[in-house]
């Protein structure tokens, strides 16, 4: 149900999906990347509540709806997430999901081209940004946690933005990568940040494979979706 990734200029994208150790369970984790009608790139990650065929079916619907909204977007991720939330209500999709939608664009600042990332978060774990020197930090929303999709469709959502240097890497992930039975979520997030800080980025595909190998391999307790993008020279 997951599509192939695009190959936009100066961006190196890679993604992974791994099911939980219980192979008979089907989850609602998903990723997506779209080169929009205007030519910029949108990145998405999400997680539908549930671990059954119904969750997987709803995941497919939400992913397709957000993919289309993103392709037609004016560039504000918050607006696209809110449109998806309203559509879920009006179309009778009675589910709850988290998502991050991030908009990547090359802009000109003082006569030089640079990368700008604008994102909106609907109750999902924050993206992890790795600077060229290996410093890793989570991109928290300035307005605090926004509600999950399917909870409060009328909520006005907000965007945050940051400029990125060439060589930076952005990692979007679902909670199966960091959650472990018997420990806090903060512990899992700290473990991920520490691992990413000491893992050379190099090839983005190999980078994701190393993360999965060190954080659970074939013994994951939950489904995991990962989407990473490395920003090249403009």
Secondary structure, DSSP 8 states (H G I E B T S, - for coil): --------TTEEEEEEEE--SSTT----EEEEEEE-TTS-EEEEEEEES-SSHHHHHHHHHHHHHHHHHHHT--S-HHHHHHHHHHHHHHTT----EEEEEEEEEEEEETTEEEEEEEEEEES----EEE-TTS-EEE---TT-----BTT-TT-----EEEEE-TT-EEEEE-GGGT--TTS-HHHHHHHHHHHHHTS--SSHHHHHHHHHHHTTGGG-SS-EEEEEEEE---
